[in-house]
Amino acid sequence: MEKKLNNYTKDLIVNSLELDSADGISERELEKMLANRVAFLLANQLEFFFATMYRMDVSEPKIQEALSAQDEKPSLKIAQLIIQRQKEKQASRRKYRSESDFFDDSF
């Protein structure tokens, strides 16, 4: 079962890519917003795009693969990669926060 993005993670995406607010939008709508923004950045601000992908820790080989794919719009594929990576980071935070709570002996 795939986890949904929480509001904190949505806000990180919105702020990192300088999008309009994502309040109350679905993940599918966020994906479309991201795809449009990625297309703009690829055409107009390539350095900003790659710097942002680096900061967000999106796999460079996966980005290159998406850019060279012929079957799909690269901007949509990259938007999906961004969301997927943020979900992975969200799950990791949740996992390690839970483990650290388990080992907390401050009582």
Contacts in CASP RR format, 6 or more apart in sequence:
PFRMAT RR
TARGET T0000
AUTHOR 0000-0000-0000
METHOD contacts of the structure
MODEL  1
MEKKLNNYTKDLIVNSLELDSADGISERELEKMLANRVAFLLANQLEFFF
ATMYRMDVSEPKIQEALSAQDEKPSLKIAQLIIQRQKEKQASRRKYRSES
DFFDDSF
2 87 0 8 1.000
3 87 0 8 1.000
3 90 0 8 1.000
3 91 0 8 1.000
4 27 0 8 1.000
5 13 0 8 1.000
5 27 0 8 1.000
5 30 0 8 1.000
5 83 0 8 1.000
5 86 0 8 1.000
5 87 0 8 1.000
5 90 0 8 1.000
6 90 0 8 1.000
9 86 0 8 1.000
9 87 0 8 1.000
9 89 0 8 1.000
9 90 0 8 1.000
10 22 0 8 1.000
10 30 0 8 1.000
11 22 0 8 1.000
12 86 0 8 1.000
13 19 0 8 1.000
13 22 0 8 1.000
13 30 0 8 1.000
13 34 0 8 1.000
13 56 0 8 1.000
13 82 0 8 1.000
13 83 0 8 1.000
13 86 0 8 1.000
14 20 0 8 1.000
14 21 0 8 1.000
14 22 0 8 1.000
16 52 0 8 1.000
16 55 0 8 1.000
16 56 0 8 1.000
17 34 0 8 1.000
17 37 0 8 1.000
17 38 0 8 1.000
17 41 0 8 1.000
17 52 0 8 1.000
17 82 0 8 1.000
18 37 0 8 1.000
19 33 0 8 1.000
19 34 0 8 1.000
19 37 0 8 1.000
20 33 0 8 1.000
22 30 0 8 1.000
22 33 0 8 1.000
25 33 0 8 1.000
27 83 0 8 1.000
30 83 0 8 1.000
31 76 0 8 1.000
31 79 0 8 1.000
31 80 0 8 1.000
31 83 0 8 1.000
32 79 0 8 1.000
34 78 0 8 1.000
34 79 0 8 1.000
34 82 0 8 1.000
34 83 0 8 1.000
35 73 0 8 1.000
35 75 0 8 1.000
35 76 0 8 1.000
35 78 0 8 1.000
35 79 0 8 1.000
36 75 0 8 1.000
38 49 0 8 1.000
38 74 0 8 1.000
38 75 0 8 1.000
38 78 0 8 1.000
38 79 0 8 1.000
38 82 0 8 1.000
39 73 0 8 1.000
39 75 0 8 1.000
41 48 0 8 1.000
41 49 0 8 1.000
41 52 0 8 1.000
42 49 0 8 1.000
42 67 0 8 1.000
42 74 0 8 1.000
42 75 0 8 1.000
53 60 0 8 1.000
53 63 0 8 1.000
53 78 0 8 1.000
53 82 0 8 1.000
54 60 0 8 1.000
56 82 0 8 1.000
56 85 0 8 1.000
56 86 0 8 1.000
57 85 0 8 1.000
57 89 0 8 1.000
58 78 0 8 1.000
58 81 0 8 1.000
58 82 0 8 1.000
58 85 0 8 1.000
59 81 0 8 1.000
59 85 0 8 1.000
62 81 0 8 1.000
63 78 0 8 1.000
63 81 0 8 1.000
66 72 0 8 1.000
66 74 0 8 1.000
66 77 0 8 1.000
66 78 0 8 1.000
66 81 0 8 1.000
67 74 0 8 1.000
67 78 0 8 1.000
69 77 0 8 1.000
END
